[in-house]
Amino acid sequence: MKVLLLALGFMVVFEGIFPLVAPELWQRSLERIAQISPETVRRAAMLMVICGLAWIWLLTSYI
């Protein structure tokens, strides 16, 4: 449970770095993402989830 909470904390930190460092660029990026079709966003998100799960699986398999 502790590892999961730490991972969520790191995720929040990483998600906050981009808008902290470059808020205007972050807003423009969000505007562009809003123009993409929901299906394309869904596919990109699915790819990210698969890559994340593969990364976790690899790390836990070899460490």
C-alpha positions as CSV (number, residue, x, y, z in Angstrom):
1,M,0.0,0.0,0.0
2,K,2.9,2.3,0.8
3,V,4.4,1.8,-2.6
4,L,1.1,2.6,-4.3
5,L,0.7,5.8,-2.3
6,L,4.3,6.8,-3.1
7,A,3.7,6.1,-6.8
8,L,0.5,8.3,-6.7
9,G,2.5,11.1,-5.0
10,F,5.2,10.9,-7.7
11,M,2.5,11.0,-10.4
12,V,1.0,14.2,-8.9
13,V,4.5,15.8,-8.8
14,F,5.3,14.9,-12.4
15,E,1.9,16.0,-13.6
16,G,2.4,19.4,-11.9
17,I,5.9,20.1,-13.2
18,F,4.8,21.0,-16.8
19,P,2.1,23.6,-15.8
20,L,4.5,25.0,-13.1
21,V,7.4,25.5,-15.5
22,A,5.5,26.5,-18.7
23,P,1.9,27.3,-17.9
24,E,1.2,29.0,-21.3
25,L,2.6,26.1,-23.2
26,W,0.6,23.7,-21.0
27,Q,-2.6,25.6,-21.8
28,R,-2.0,25.6,-25.5
29,S,-1.3,21.9,-25.3
30,L,-4.6,21.3,-23.6
31,E,-6.4,23.4,-26.2
32,R,-4.9,21.2,-29.0
33,I,-5.8,18.0,-27.1
34,A,-9.4,19.3,-26.8
35,Q,-9.6,19.4,-30.6
36,I,-8.6,15.8,-31.1
37,S,-11.4,13.3,-31.5
38,P,-12.3,11.3,-28.4
39,E,-11.5,8.0,-30.1
40,T,-7.9,9.2,-30.8
41,V,-7.5,10.3,-27.2
42,R,-8.9,7.0,-26.0
43,R,-6.4,5.1,-28.2
44,A,-3.5,7.2,-27.0
45,A,-4.6,6.7,-23.4
46,M,-4.9,2.9,-24.0
47,L,-1.3,2.8,-25.4
48,M,0.0,4.8,-22.3
49,V,-1.8,2.3,-20.0
50,I,-0.3,-0.7,-21.8
51,C,3.2,0.8,-21.8
52,G,2.9,1.7,-18.1
53,L,1.7,-1.8,-17.2
54,A,4.5,-3.3,-19.3
55,W,7.0,-1.1,-17.5
56,I,5.7,-2.1,-14.1
57,W,5.7,-5.8,-15.1
58,L,9.3,-5.6,-16.3
59,L,10.5,-3.8,-13.2
60,T,8.8,-6.2,-10.9
61,S,10.0,-9.2,-12.9
62,Y,13.7,-8.3,-12.8
63,I,14.1,-6.5,-9.5
